Amino acid sequence: MTQITPMMKQYEQIKAEYEDAFLFFRLGDFYELFHSDALEAARELEITLTKRGKGEQAIPMCGVPHHSSEQYISQLIEKGYKVAICEQTEDPAAAKGVVRREVVQVITPGTVMNGKALHEKNNQYVVGLRKDFDTYTVSAADMTTGEIFVTGVEEEILALEEALSYDPKEIVVDEGLSDGMDLKISSRTSVPLTILEGTSSFKNYENLLQDIPGDQMKDGAAQLLDYFSETTKRVLDHLQKAAYYEADQFLSIDSYSRRNLEITETMRDRKKAGSLLHVLDKTETAMGARRLKRWLERPAVHHETAEERQSLTSSFIDHFLERETVREQLRGVYDLERLSGRIAFGNVNGKDLIQLKKSLQQLPYLYETLHVLNNDYAEKLLSSLTTPEPLVELLENSIREDCPVSITEGNLIKDGYHSTLDEYRHAMKYGKDWIAELEAKEKKATGIKTLKVGFNKVFGYYIEVSRANLKNLPEGRYERKQTLTNAERYVTEELKEKETIILEAEEKGSKLEYELFLQVREEVKNYIRTLQSAAKAVSTIDVLQSFAVTAEANHYVKPEFTDKKHIELENSRHPVVEAMIDAGDYVANDLFMHEEREMLLITGPNMAGKSTYMRQLALIVVMAQAGSFVPADKAVLPLFDHIFTRIGAADDLSQGQSTFMVEMLETKQAVDRATSRSLILLDEIGRGTSTYDGMALAQAVIEYIHDDIRAMTLFSTHYHELTRLGTELKRMRNVHVSAKEENGTLTFLHKVVEGAADKSYGIHVAKLADLPDKLIQRAGEILEGLEKEAGHRQESISRNEEPYQQLSLFPEEAEHPVLNELKETDLLHLTPLEAMQILDKLQRKLK
């Protein structure tokens, strides 16, 4: 039987409690990893894999130095892993047997508080999901800023959409949630997922959850807070009171539409550059950048909120000098939100406190500048922009400007802050001055110019004489301490006395300085709520000055909101496309819709700009309801409750879904959830299947939205036969993107005009793509033949005609059980593999 050492037994006991994390096990100056942790960490971190023990009992092992562990931990966190930090919790000298060790923190992708894994302009949300009776509780919290948001929804798909809307770094799910939720989450996102066991009680967090309605919803939020407590092993004083909201308080943009519209990142490479956020982000602070991103992801649905923001944006535009002064002042403000979090977490250092002091010193100047604007919303924000003078004074008197990053190596506290510390420093300075004088005196007395007084941690202070000069040293002048190859080291009684004074002063001074720093840090904790309030005001001001900068630079206009179903855009532009091309090259377009013109059917050639025209409306709506000005000469808009889009074609191979299945899923989102106050953008519905299937589906979708939903809709298509619906559907109109054909050459005008396109230009587009002339000529001949063959054939079913009857697969008088099972199967939420498994089961039943 293999015998394990007491230390390895301790390791395995602790590891059994943290099976889903890498266990960084402290041994001396290293964190060691063993067994499978070692194998995986060595591969991920590209560090040397060794063994502990010999022969068959050898255990895989690797390790990282304690002092540089943060970089290795950050690498693992960025790759989605968890890391449990196991420290020695007693003095090895006082330990009887194995040194006691405990996990002092579990670092996860959602609970990391510093390091490279933390992106300053992105929130670090962890989302919790739980179901009680018929309600799903969705809780989201950012450990780095202390923000907590809670809502409740009644459908699983809505809970999943709400969770994903936070772009979470981690998701935690109650074990009692319906079977398969973990698989549905994993199919939509790659973020780490943790299943939580046990129950949670909101009574532990009553002060944080007092605004959350209902005990079940409070318990759901408490489960997420319990997860934070269990992983951090600390009291989280910076967590703010949880904010409850109804999902309909914001403009709802589902995950498909956020991706299609490229609001915060591009579809192709998921980068910020090329997104709406990239165009609008002229913020000067990290917390301002995060708030801007949040506003774009969750625009307001109440005109009071949007108009309040627009009013201050207008003031910034009208007061250029004050705006530039505000921007300069904001550059001197560090990330107050995350500084507050780190203060509460206990990992703030001296440099962080200097940043805090400099930030607070900017607030009075910011207050004075904003007060000049004489704006009601600015005055409202200024009420939270108070400067805690006692805190500024404390930091000014206590922390040195040139303090090091480490808080245990001294040089943190200013001279004059503490009398005892000053005495120790005087002793050290006097002792070191004496050492320097001793060296000069001994050089003169012995005539040995290379004589020096040195120090190391093993032997302390010494006098060193090179071997070549030993003959010049008077006999018995010094006491020999150490012999080196090329020198001898000596001490004197007086030098030993001074060494004792200096080292004692250094030891006591360093210990006292550390204690004083902790006292200052604890005192700063008392101001966390004040700092968080100021951070919210500063970040809001930062976003609105950013809106003003982009509005002025890009000639945006202030939108007007109307309670009517009315859109009026004059010379509107796509904000991102416009920013990426030369000035003056963008072709602006008008857009006019109202209750008798709710749906526009858009035709025109590929590459002419249909998708751009559709996207720019959605982005203008997002900008307006977020509080920004918009790219147009005039803009009148209603307030929308949802935006649904189906734009672009892309197979979702990671989920086993074809282009057509993705198309149908995105269309389903719209037809299931849209209201008459929604905006729907559908591009080329039906192109992923056969021509007639696609045309039939497209027409059916148009009719359903027109008759049953009555949402404002832009629907682009290549099925020119559908333009006939413009005469049959009273609230639908045809428009097209114009193009000019001269001498067989097609020129895109990018202008949207009334009426249907008179023809398709597919072969012309192929010619623009520089396909071979022979191929283009043959395509033209084939097209001409097909058009003649079609003749008078009716290509679409009129809404006034009876559709043809498809033959039944089963006799009506004897409905088979398999048919019932097939009817109840939700095909739109099956992967191809699941569909094959169901088909196999049904086939076996039939046999």
VOPAZA-669852 format. One line per 5 residues: their letters; for each residue z, y, x of C-alpha. Coordinates in pm, whole numbers. Layout:
<sites>
a	Z Y X | ... .
</sites>
This chain:
<sites>
mtqit	0 0 0 | -97 343 135 | 201 563 215 | 164 935 158 | 373 1198 329 .
pmmkq	624 1405 129 | 405 1712 184 | 96 1539 44 | 303 1407 -247 | 402 1767 -320 .
yeqik	36 1872 -299 | -79 1604 -544 | 196 1690 -794 | 93 2056 -794 | -280 1976 -798 .
aeyed	-230 1759 -1110 | -128 2075 -1299 | -439 2267 -1189 | -719 2012 -1201 | -982 2269 -1303 .
aflff	-917 2496 -1003 | -944 2489 -625 | -586 2463 -497 | -531 2690 -195 | -224 2518 -46 .
rlgdf	-33 2733 205 | 45 2566 537 | 159 2817 799 | -113 3077 853 | -376 2881 662 .
yelfh	-465 2784 307 | -563 2417 317 | -770 2221 66 | -773 1841 36 | -966 1555 -123 .
sdale	-1246 1661 -362 | -1143 2027 -336 | -1211 2011 38 | -1550 1844 -6 | -1668 2097 -263 .
aarel	-1519 2404 -93 | -1671 2309 243 | -2013 2293 78 | -1977 2614 -127 | -1816 2822 150 .
eitlt	-2011 2665 437 | -1694 2596 637 | -1606 2298 857 | -1487 1981 684 | -1223 1787 879 .
krgkg	-980 1503 807 | -605 1465 790 | -487 1130 921 | -683 845 1074 | -882 544 967 .
eqaip	-910 446 604 | -615 668 512 | -787 985 642 | -803 1260 381 | -1090 1515 365 .
mcgvp	-953 1858 451 | -1073 2212 515 | -897 2545 540 | -931 2922 560 | -704 3172 742 .
hhsse	-448 3339 518 | -529 3688 645 | -901 3657 558 | -872 3440 248 | -984 3714 6 .
qyisq	-1349 3691 110 | -1354 3314 56 | -1177 3341 -279 | -1428 3608 -388 | -1718 3375 -303 .
liekg	-1576 3099 -522 | -1500 3338 -809 | -1855 3480 -798 | -1984 3123 -836 | -1772 3073 -1149 .
ykvai	-1483 2870 -1006 | -1107 2915 -1049 | -868 2936 -754 | -495 2852 -773 | -292 3018 -496 .
ceqte	1 2798 -386 | 251 2977 -159 | 565 2877 27 | 850 3015 -185 | 1137 2959 57 .
dpaaa	1202 3023 425 | 1091 2717 625 | 1390 2766 855 | 1630 2733 561 | 1443 2448 387 .
kgvvr	1589 2099 364 | 1299 1859 370 | 962 1983 241 | 932 2359 200 | 927 2454 -167 .
revvq	581 2566 -285 | 463 2704 -616 | 139 2837 -763 | 193 3214 -776 | -143 3309 -930 .
vitpg	-458 3152 -1071 | -761 3371 -1005 | -1051 3322 -1247 | -1384 3504 -1297 | -1223 3700 -1580 .
tvmng	-883 3774 -1425 | -983 3878 -1073 | -833 4222 -996 | -1011 4315 -673 | -1267 4193 -423 .
kalhe	-1644 4159 -428 | -1640 3963 -755 | -1533 4282 -933 | -1826 4512 -1017 | -1708 4869 -1054 .
knnqy	-1958 4970 -1325 | -1912 4660 -1542 | -1617 4559 -1756 | -1447 4231 -1677 | -1394 4091 -2026 .
vvglr	-1236 3757 -2109 | -1308 3659 -2470 | -1087 3429 -2677 | -1208 3236 -2983 | -982 3076 -3242 .
kdfdt	-1016 2965 -3603 | -744 2979 -3867 | -843 2866 -4216 | -1174 3043 -4288 | -1145 3321 -4030 .
ytvsa	-1256 3322 -3668 | -1052 3553 -3446 | -1249 3707 -3160 | -1030 3873 -2895 | -1162 4048 -2587 .
admtt	-955 4192 -2304 | -1028 4344 -1965 | -744 4273 -1724 | -862 4539 -1482 | -839 4823 -1736 .
geifv	-583 4687 -1983 | -811 4725 -2289 | -778 4474 -2576 | -1010 4448 -2879 | -966 4214 -3176 .
tgvee	-1177 4139 -3482 | -1219 3865 -3741 | -1539 3714 -3882 | -1603 3437 -4132 | -1903 3257 -3982 .
eilal	-1924 3057 -3661 | -2257 3212 -3558 | -2112 3561 -3606 | -1808 3470 -3398 | -2035 3345 -3120 .
eeals	-2254 3657 -3137 | -1948 3883 -3129 | -1810 3698 -2827 | -2139 3723 -2638 | -2173 4093 -2721 .
ydpke	-1900 4165 -2465 | -2105 4007 -2185 | -1787 3815 -2095 | -1702 3686 -1751 | -1505 3403 -1907 .
ivvde	-1451 3251 -2252 | -1139 3068 -2370 | -1152 2857 -2686 | -869 2711 -2891 | -876 2332 -2890 .
glsdg	-859 2329 -3270 | -1191 2508 -3307 | -1467 2310 -3476 | -1624 2031 -3277 | -1921 2133 -3073 .
mdlki	-1832 2502 -3027 | -1799 2445 -2653 | -2152 2299 -2644 | -2293 2589 -2846 | -2132 2838 -2609 .
ssrts	-2259 2650 -2304 | -2612 2650 -2448 | -2607 3030 -2480 | -2429 3138 -2161 | -2333 3002 -1820 .
vplti	-1996 3178 -1796 | -1689 2956 -1735 | -1537 2805 -2049 | -1173 2698 -2083 | -1029 2495 -2373 .
legts	-674 2611 -2450 | -413 2364 -2569 | -89 2432 -2751 | 13 2711 -2986 | 81 3078 -2931 .
sfkny	306 3320 -3115 | 234 3689 -3153 | 610 3755 -3151 | 592 3765 -2769 | 350 4058 -2791 .
enllq	456 4247 -3103 | 434 4585 -2930 | 72 4517 -2826 | -44 4357 -3152 | 126 4574 -3412 .
dipgd	-208 4721 -3533 | -372 4380 -3584 | -374 4268 -3951 | -248 3923 -4045 | -30 3678 -3851 .
qmkdg	-317 3434 -3790 | -529 3699 -3622 | -230 3815 -3419 | -170 3456 -3306 | -536 3432 -3203 .
aaqll	-502 3742 -2984 | -167 3615 -2850 | -340 3300 -2728 | -563 3509 -2502 | -263 3709 -2375 .
dyfse	-79 3383 -2304 | -375 3275 -2093 | -344 3595 -1891 | 30 3540 -1841 | -17 3179 -1734 .
ttkrv	-288 3261 -1482 | -148 3581 -1332 | 221 3474 -1336 | 311 3842 -1373 | 432 4097 -1626 .
ldhlq	125 4294 -1729 | 269 4635 -1808 | -71 4802 -1811 | -207 4614 -2113 | -283 4867 -2384 .
kaayy	-213 4833 -2755 | -479 4606 -2903 | -747 4790 -3101 | -853 4619 -3425 | -1204 4679 -3555 .
eadqf	-1437 4549 -3823 | -1769 4423 -3690 | -1954 4667 -3918 | -1790 4966 -3746 | -2069 4950 -3487 .
lsids	-2444 4915 -3491 | -2485 4538 -3462 | -2741 4422 -3206 | -2755 4044 -3169 | -2796 3878 -2831 .
ysrrn	-3168 3812 -2883 | -3232 4179 -2962 | -3021 4309 -2672 | -3231 4094 -2443 | -3564 4193 -2602 .
leite	-3487 4565 -2595 | -3358 4558 -2235 | -3073 4792 -2321 | -2851 4721 -2020 | -3061 4481 -1811 .
tmrdr	-3420 4362 -1783 | -3538 4035 -1932 | -3718 3917 -1620 | -3450 3940 -1351 | -3142 4067 -1540 .
kkags	-3121 4381 -1326 | -3004 4723 -1437 | -3311 4897 -1291 | -3577 4914 -1560 | -3329 4918 -1850 .
llhvl	-3226 5196 -2089 | -2887 5208 -1917 | -3057 5281 -1586 | -3242 5580 -1734 | -2933 5730 -1900 .
dktet	-2673 5662 -1630 | -2608 5989 -1449 | -2233 5934 -1455 | -2017 6033 -1159 | -1729 5787 -1208 .
amgar	-1711 5411 -1239 | -1508 5435 -1560 | -1772 5670 -1705 | -2046 5418 -1623 | -1851 5143 -1799 .
rlkrw	-1798 5357 -2109 | -2169 5446 -2122 | -2261 5077 -2110 | -2012 5004 -2388 | -2151 5284 -2609 .
lerpa	-2507 5156 -2567 | -2401 4801 -2650 | -2198 4919 -2951 | -2345 5240 -3094 | -2161 5412 -3378 .
vhhet	-2254 5373 -3745 | -2069 5684 -3861 | -2250 6013 -3814 | -1920 6195 -3744 | -1875 5999 -3421 .
aeerq	-2233 6044 -3302 | -2243 6413 -3397 | -1911 6480 -3224 | -2055 6342 -2901 | -2378 6534 -2948 .
sltss	-2189 6861 -2990 | -2034 6839 -2644 | -2366 6722 -2498 | -2522 7038 -2643 | -2250 7252 -2488 .
fidhf	-2314 7095 -2148 | -2687 7167 -2184 | -2616 7530 -2280 | -2371 7581 -1990 | -2555 7467 -1678 .
leret	-2313 7615 -1422 | -2007 7473 -1593 | -2179 7133 -1621 | -2257 7126 -1249 | -1897 7225 -1176 .
vreql	-1773 6941 -1396 | -2002 6695 -1214 | -1864 6810 -879 | -1506 6776 -1004 | -1574 6428 -1145 .
rgvyd	-1692 6314 -801 | -1335 6368 -683 | -1189 6142 -954 | -1147 5775 -863 | -1126 5483 -1107 .
lerls	-803 5571 -1290 | -839 5278 -1531 | -848 5012 -1261 | -598 5192 -1040 | -356 5171 -1333 .
griaf	-424 4800 -1364 | -363 4736 -997 | -44 4941 -1002 | 91 4727 -1285 | -37 4410 -1119 .
gnvng	146 4495 -797 | -148 4482 -556 | -202 4854 -503 | -186 4981 -142 | -129 5318 21 .
kdliq	-495 5418 15 | -504 5346 -360 | -213 5584 -414 | -388 5853 -211 | -694 5807 -435 .
lkksl	-467 5841 -737 | -315 6163 -603 | -656 6316 -528 | -779 6221 -875 | -479 6380 -1045 .
qqlpy	-522 6695 -839 | -873 6736 -989 | -754 6726 -1351 | -628 7087 -1377 | -962 7218 -1245 .
lyetl	-1151 6994 -1487 | -932 7123 -1770 | -1006 7486 -1686 | -1383 7431 -1665 | -1405 7244 -1997 .
hvlnn	-1187 7500 -2172 | -1456 7762 -2104 | -1705 7565 -2320 | -1511 7653 -2635 | -1611 7319 -2791 .
dyaek	-1394 7146 -3054 | -1454 6796 -2917 | -1384 6916 -2562 | -1051 7061 -2680 | -969 6729 -2847 .
llssl	-1034 6546 -2519 | -837 6803 -2318 | -523 6721 -2515 | -520 6386 -2328 | -609 6541 -1994 .
ttpep	-256 6628 -1886 | -158 6620 -1520 | 179 6451 -1449 | 306 6704 -1193 | 617 6500 -1092 .
lvell	389 6208 -1000 | 156 6430 -796 | 458 6577 -615 | 600 6230 -545 | 273 6106 -396 .
ensir	222 6429 -199 | 569 6401 -39 | 576 6027 22 | 241 5870 121 | 60 5955 443 .
edcpv	-305 6059 414 | -403 5829 704 | -207 5527 581 | -345 5180 661 | -468 4925 406 .
siteg	-177 4690 484 | 158 4776 327 | 369 4574 574 | 269 4725 907 | 425 5071 873 .
nlikd	274 5422 894 | 278 5449 513 | 554 5701 447 | 547 6064 555 | 800 6214 796 .
gyhst	1075 6401 611 | 1064 6178 300 | 1365 5963 400 | 1628 6063 658 | 1710 5710 778 .
ldeyr	1345 5630 833 | 1314 5954 1031 | 1603 5840 1254 | 1435 5509 1325 | 1110 5685 1406 .
hamky	1290 5923 1639 | 1447 5629 1817 | 1109 5461 1853 | 942 5780 1973 | 1224 5862 2216 .
gkdwi	1226 5503 2347 | 850 5498 2397 | 859 5838 2567 | 1128 5694 2799 | 900 5394 2871 .
aelea	614 5628 2969 | 850 5828 3194 | 978 5504 3351 | 627 5400 3447 | 556 5735 3613 .
kekka	891 5731 3794 | 847 5375 3928 | 493 5446 4048 | 628 5738 4249 | 932 5549 4382 .
tgikt	738 5242 4495 | 411 5409 4586 | 228 5142 4386 | -31 5331 4180 | -137 5019 3980 .
lkvgf	219 4947 3862 | 239 4951 3483 | 492 4899 3205 | 358 4672 2928 | 467 4483 2618 .
nkvfg	391 4158 2437 | 559 3986 2144 | 677 3689 2350 | 840 3859 2653 | 896 4211 2525 .
yyiev	872 4506 2771 | 805 4434 3140 | 706 4598 3469 | 389 4442 3614 | 299 4450 3986 .
sranl	-22 4296 4119 | 16 4021 4379 | -163 4234 4638 | 111 4501 4609 | 416 4272 4615 .
knlpe	465 4349 4985 | 523 4715 4898 | 797 4633 4646 | 1154 4683 4778 | 1360 4363 4776 .
gryer	1592 4327 4474 | 1460 4637 4291 | 1364 4438 3979 | 1460 4110 3808 | 1171 3861 3797 .
kqtlt	1062 3772 3437 | 722 3597 3455 | 475 3482 3718 | 101 3518 3658 | -195 3413 3872 .
naery	-259 3765 4002 | 67 3944 3927 | 443 3928 3880 | 632 4072 3586 | 984 4216 3611 .
vteel	1258 4375 3403 | 1562 4593 3466 | 1889 4616 3275 | 1804 4964 3156 | 1460 4849 3036 .
keket	1619 4563 2838 | 1857 4809 2670 | 1576 5041 2570 | 1373 4746 2445 | 1658 4646 2214 .
iilea	1679 5000 2074 | 1303 5032 2024 | 1248 4688 1868 | 1548 4720 1641 | 1425 5060 1524 .
eekgs	1074 4922 1470 | 1200 4620 1275 | 1440 4815 1057 | 1199 5104 1018 | 913 4876 911 .
kleye	1137 4697 662 | 1270 5024 520 | 920 5171 498 | 802 4871 298 | 1098 4904 62 .
lflqv	1032 5274 14 | 667 5205 -65 | 766 4952 -330 | 1003 5208 -481 | 721 5464 -498 .
reevk	493 5205 -654 | 754 5120 -917 | 797 5488 -998 | 421 5525 -1044 | 432 5244 -1303 .
nyirt	620 5476 -1536 | 306 5690 -1566 | 57 5413 -1653 | 16 5518 -2018 | -44 5881 -1913 .
lqsaa	-302 5768 -1656 | -483 5549 -1908 | -499 5833 -2159 | -642 6067 -1894 | -891 5797 -1787 .
kavst	-1027 5767 -2140 | -1080 6144 -2164 | -1239 6168 -1818 | -1475 5876 -1881 | -1585 6024 -2215 .
idvlq	-1653 6362 -2053 | -1849 6184 -1781 | -2074 6003 -2030 | -2149 6321 -2224 | -2237 6525 -1915 .
sfavt	-2463 6234 -1820 | -2633 6257 -2159 | -2682 6630 -2100 | -2838 6576 -1757 | -3088 6319 -1884 .
aeanh	-3166 6520 -2198 | -3247 6831 -1998 | -3443 6651 -1726 | -3649 6442 -1971 | -3692 6700 -2249 .
yvkpe	-3498 6505 -2512 | -3416 6654 -2853 | -3097 6643 -3057 | -3151 6400 -3347 | -3059 6484 -3704 .
ftdkk	-2895 6222 -3925 | -2975 6178 -4291 | -2814 5974 -4568 | -3162 5902 -4704 | -3392 5616 -4603 .
hiele	-3602 5846 -4390 | -3741 5835 -4035 | -3933 6128 -3894 | -4024 6122 -3525 | -4267 6370 -3375 .
nsrhp	-4416 6291 -3035 | -4164 6016 -2968 | -4168 5833 -2635 | -4029 5515 -2484 | -3746 5641 -2258 .
vveam	-3785 5371 -1992 | -4167 5355 -1976 | -4184 5735 -1967 | -3946 5742 -1670 | -4156 5492 -1476 .
idagd	-4496 5667 -1496 | -4622 6000 -1372 | -4521 6308 -1569 | -4766 6388 -1845 | -4930 6044 -1847 .
yvand	-4727 5904 -2135 | -4899 5918 -2476 | -4642 6026 -2736 | -4659 5902 -3094 | -4536 6008 -3435 .
lfmhe	-4354 5773 -3670 | -4288 5843 -4037 | -4110 5610 -4283 | -3927 5652 -4613 | -3837 5461 -4931 .
ereml	-4201 5429 -5034 | -4309 5345 -4678 | -4048 5094 -4557 | -4277 4862 -4363 | -4553 4930 -4113 .
litgp	-4803 4655 -4028 | -4933 4734 -3679 | -5265 4601 -3553 | -5464 4666 -3240 | -5564 4497 -2914 .
nmagk	-5329 4344 -2661 | -5201 4585 -2396 | -5269 4880 -2628 | -4899 4957 -2676 | -4787 4790 -3001 .
stymr	-4471 4641 -2848 | -4390 4965 -2667 | -4424 5158 -2994 | -4185 4917 -3166 | -3931 4909 -2886 .
qlali	-3922 5286 -2853 | -3809 5321 -3215 | -3523 5078 -3159 | -3417 5245 -2834 | -3429 5589 -2997 .
vvmaq	-3200 5456 -3272 | -2960 5311 -3013 | -2956 5637 -2816 | -2903 5852 -3125 | -2619 5644 -3266 .
agsfv	-2457 5624 -2921 | -2446 6006 -2922 | -2737 6080 -2689 | -3035 6308 -2740 | -3365 6123 -2781 .
padka	-3720 6135 -2635 | -3912 6321 -2906 | -4002 6672 -3017 | -3825 6616 -3349 | -3608 6331 -3471 .
vlplf	-3464 6267 -3817 | -3298 5928 -3858 | -3079 5732 -4098 | -2779 5543 -3961 | -2866 5174 -3926 .
dhift	-2618 4888 -3950 | -2820 4620 -3762 | -3119 4597 -3533 | -3312 4271 -3527 | -3607 4210 -3299 .
rigaa	-3859 3943 -3218 | -4063 4089 -2934 | -4226 3903 -2647 | -4294 3534 -2599 | -4083 3321 -2371 .
ddlsq	-3995 2952 -2374 | -3620 2898 -2347 | -3644 2582 -2141 | -3275 2585 -2049 | -3196 2517 -2416 .
gqstf	-3491 2286 -2475 | -3656 2540 -2705 | -4027 2620 -2720 | -4177 2965 -2773 | -4222 2889 -3141 .
mveml	-3864 2765 -3187 | -3726 3077 -3017 | -3953 3284 -3240 | -3821 3112 -3553 | -3455 3139 -3444 .
etkqa	-3490 3510 -3382 | -3669 3557 -3714 | -3393 3359 -3886 | -3135 3604 -3750 | -3320 3885 -3924 .
vdrat	-3389 3723 -4262 | -3035 3579 -4285 | -2835 3887 -4190 | -3044 4200 -4241 | -2960 4450 -4517 .
srsli	-3153 4740 -4666 | -2988 4957 -4396 | -3118 4745 -4109 | -3408 4793 -3869 | -3634 4491 -3810 .
lldei	-3900 4468 -3537 | -4121 4160 -3545 | -4401 4117 -3294 | -4671 3854 -3340 | -4478 3619 -3568 .
grgts	-4657 3285 -3595 | -4855 3292 -3273 | -4662 2995 -3130 | -4821 2751 -3375 | -5166 2684 -3527 .
tydgm	-5364 2975 -3671 | -5320 2891 -4038 | -4954 2788 -4006 | -4886 3106 -3815 | -5068 3327 -4063 .
alaqa	-4892 3164 -4357 | -4550 3211 -4196 | -4627 3571 -4101 | -4733 3660 -4455 | -4431 3483 -4605 .
vieyi	-4194 3670 -4373 | -4357 4003 -4458 | -4331 3938 -4830 | -3968 3819 -4806 | -3855 4127 -4612 .
hddir	-4056 4358 -4840 | -3932 4210 -5168 | -3585 4068 -5095 | -3437 4261 -4801 | -3609 4600 -4808 .
amtlf	-3514 4681 -4450 | -3720 4930 -4254 | -3958 4708 -4061 | -4228 4731 -3795 | -4444 4418 -3795 .
sthyh	-4724 4381 -3540 | -4987 4111 -3572 | -5325 3987 -3450 | -5392 3831 -3789 | -5625 4102 -3921 .
eltrl	-5646 3914 -4250 | -5289 4028 -4321 | -5395 4394 -4338 | -5509 4318 -4693 | -5137 4318 -4785 .
gtelk	-5142 4694 -4748 | -5305 4710 -5090 | -5078 4446 -5245 | -4731 4544 -5119 | -4644 4890 -5247 .
rmrnv	-4400 4981 -4968 | -4611 4851 -4679 | -4864 5059 -4485 | -5120 4969 -4220 | -5127 5151 -3888 .
hvsak	-5307 5060 -3567 | -5310 5143 -3198 | -5645 5302 -3133 | -5893 5205 -2866 | -6238 5336 -2775 .
eengt	-6538 5115 -2696 | -6832 5265 -2505 | -7116 5064 -2354 | -6915 4744 -2379 | -6615 4898 -2200 .
ltflh	-6279 4922 -2380 | -6043 5216 -2323 | -5688 5207 -2464 | -5587 5538 -2621 | -5224 5425 -2688 .
kvveg	-5222 5642 -3001 | -5090 5499 -3327 | -5293 5615 -3627 | -5309 5535 -3997 | -5507 5238 -4127 .
aadks	-5586 4890 -4000 | -5778 4817 -3681 | -6144 4758 -3759 | -6183 4465 -3520 | -6012 4252 -3258 .
ygihv	-6065 4323 -2890 | -5951 3996 -2736 | -6271 3942 -2536 | -6263 4302 -2412 | -5908 4249 -2286 .
aklad	-6025 3934 -2106 | -6297 4145 -1945 | -6036 4399 -1831 | -5850 4109 -1671 | -6169 4054 -1465 .
lpdkl	-6251 3706 -1589 | -6597 3577 -1475 | -6897 3739 -1650 | -7038 3399 -1746 | -6712 3308 -1919 .
iqrag	-6698 3644 -2104 | -7059 3608 -2222 | -6998 3254 -2348 | -6683 3365 -2534 | -6887 3631 -2713 .
eileg	-7144 3374 -2822 | -6874 3140 -2950 | -6702 3423 -3138 | -7027 3520 -3309 | -7082 3162 -3418 .
lekea	-6729 3124 -3553 | -6758 3446 -3752 | -7082 3329 -3913 | -6933 2988 -3989 | -6632 3145 -4153 .
ghrqe	-6854 3335 -4393 | -6673 3424 -4707 | -6386 3181 -4647 | -6056 3325 -4764 | -5828 3328 -4461 .
sisrn	-5497 3402 -4629 | -5340 3323 -4960 | -5312 3617 -5192 | -4960 3669 -5317 | -5104 3656 -5671 .
eepyq	-5257 3309 -5629 | -5089 2972 -5664 | -5046 2803 -5323 | -5200 2461 -5276 | -4975 2162 -5327 .
qlslf	-4893 1959 -5016 | -4882 1584 -5069 | -4531 1442 -5085 | -4418 1198 -4820 | -4206 1012 -5076 .
peeae	-4260 927 -5445 | -4078 1174 -5666 | -3932 907 -5891 | -3751 729 -5606 | -3610 980 -5362 .
hpvln	-3506 793 -5048 | -3159 849 -4885 | -3338 930 -4562 | -3505 1222 -4738 | -3166 1361 -4841 .
elket	-3039 1333 -4486 | -3353 1502 -4354 | -3316 1787 -4603 | -2959 1852 -4488 | -3048 1859 -4117 .
dllhl	-3037 2208 -3962 | -3356 2188 -3755 | -3333 2543 -3618 | -3013 2461 -3431 | -3126 2132 -3275 .
tplea	-3247 2082 -2922 | -3553 1853 -2875 | -3319 1578 -2749 | -3096 1600 -3057 | -3404 1602 -3281 .
mqild	-3536 1284 -3113 | -3198 1113 -3161 | -3192 1201 -3532 | -3555 1090 -3573 | -3476 757 -3405 .
klqrk	-3179 704 -3639 | -3387 782 -3950 | -3668 553 -3833 | -3422 265 -3788 | -3291 324 -4141 .
lk	-3645 305 -4280 | -3713 -21 -4095 .
</sites>
